[in-house]
């Protein structure tokens, strides 16, 4: 509403760029797990376009969701083509308001904990983009839980595993 209703044509629009050089796709032969609900999908669309143009061979898995599938499935056509063609090897969707019980991307992560664990053990990177106040915290907690449950780790060992992912630049976040 701010750009559409509150400024006049020709008014300056302040823009603040916060670079995040660590937020990038992994090497082209490595797996990529992307968690980007809502507008958090935007960089992953670019990641996938880049990987497609460079013929990256690593598998791709996208967790995406929003409130309603019919109105909030951003880039639906492109994502479904990637999925159908196999370039996007895994696609898990979560629509929080399309059923009685809310379902979010972190719920989908937990539903697929064993597969997610295998991807991590095979060297995949995890990238998260979107809301910092709730989603990023919930996804981080789900990642710890995946490692704890599927990896058979204690909570402290799961925290160490996540810290190792961060150190190896295999867990990156761009949250706002």
N, C-alpha and C positions, 0 to 999 in steps of 0.2 A: 504494500500500500504506500510505502514511503515514496518510492520512485514514481508511482502512478498518480498519487493524489496530493502529495505534500510539497513537491518542489515544482518550480516553474521551468519551462523550456529555457535552456541557456544557463540556468543556475549551475554553479560548480557542484560536483558530486565528489566528496572525499572518498578515497579508496585507500585501504591499508593492507599491504601485502605482508603476510607472515610466512616467509619461506620455510619449508620443511624438507631439507635435502635428503633426509633419511627415508622419506616416504616415497618409495619407488618400487617397481616390480623387481622380483628376484632375477638372477641370471636366467637366460632363456630355456635352460634345460631343467629348471627346478619348478616344483609345484607351487601354486599360488592359491591361498585361501583368502577370499575377500569377504568382509562383513561390512555392508554399507546400506543400512536402511534409510529410507527417505532420500533427501538430497545427497546423502553420503555415497550414493551410487555413482555420482559424476566422475570422480577420479578413476573408478574401476572401469567405467566405459572407456576412458582414455587408455588405461592399462591394457585392456583387452584389444582395443584397436591397434595399439602399438605392438603387442605381442603377435597379433594376426599379421600385421604388415612385415614384421621381421621373421615370421615363420618360427616363432618360439615353439619348442617341443614339450615343455613342462605342462602338466595338467592344470586346469583351472577349475576352481569351485567357488561359486558365488552364493552367499547368504544375503537375500534382499527381502525387504518387506516395508510395509507402511500400513495405513489404516484400512483402506479398501482396495481390493484388487481392481475393480472396474474403473476407478478414478485415479488411483495412485501408483499404478504399475508403470513407473517412468522407464522409457526406452524399451517398452514391452516387445515391440516387433524385432528390434535388433537383438535383444537378449534371447528371445525364443528361437531366432534363426541360429545364433551361436550354439544354443543348447541342442537344437535339432541336428545341426551339422557335426556335433561332437567337439567343437572347439572349446565350448564351455562344458567340460565333462560332468560337472555336478552343478545343479541349481536347486537351492532350497528356498522356498518362499514362505513368508509369514505375514498374514493379514490380521492385524490386531482387532478390527471391529467387524469382521465378516462372520463371526460366530459368537456364541454366548461367552465363551472363555477366551480371554485375550491371548494371542500367540505372537511372540516376538522372535527376532533372529536368535537370541540366546537360547530360547526353548528348542529351536531347530538344531542348534549346535549340540545341545545335550542329548537330543533324540539320536543324533548320529555320532555320539562320542567315540565309539570304537573305530569308525572310519576316519574320523578327524584325528584320532591318536595315530593311526597308521600313516596318514599323510604327514603328520609332524615327524614321526620316526623316519620317514622316507626323505626328509629334508625340506618339506614344504615351508614356505613363509606364510605368516598371517598378517594381513593388513586390515585395519579397522578405520572407518571414516564416518563421521556424523556427530551427533549430539554428545557433548562431553558430560553434561550434568547427570544423565541417567543411563543412556544406552551404552556408552563406553565403559562405565563401571560395571554394568550388568554383563556385558560381553566379556570383560576381563575376569569377572567372577566365574562365568561359565567356562572360560578357557582353563582356569585353575581347576575347576571341578572335572572337566574332561580329562585332564592330566591325572588328577587324583583317582578317579574311578577307572577309566579305561587303561591308564598307565600303571595302576596299582601302586600309587605313590601316597605318601603321607601329605598333609597340607604343607608342611615345611619343604618337603621334597618337590612338591608341585610348584611352590613359590620359587625354589632354586631353578627348576626347569624353565619357568617363564623368564626368570632373570637371564638364564643362558640364551634363550631365544632373543631377548633384547640385545644382549652383548654381541650376538652373531648377526644382528640386524635382520633377524627372521621374524620379529614381532614389531611391527611399526604401526603407529597411529597418527591420524590427522583428525583431531577432534576439536570441536568449537562450541 
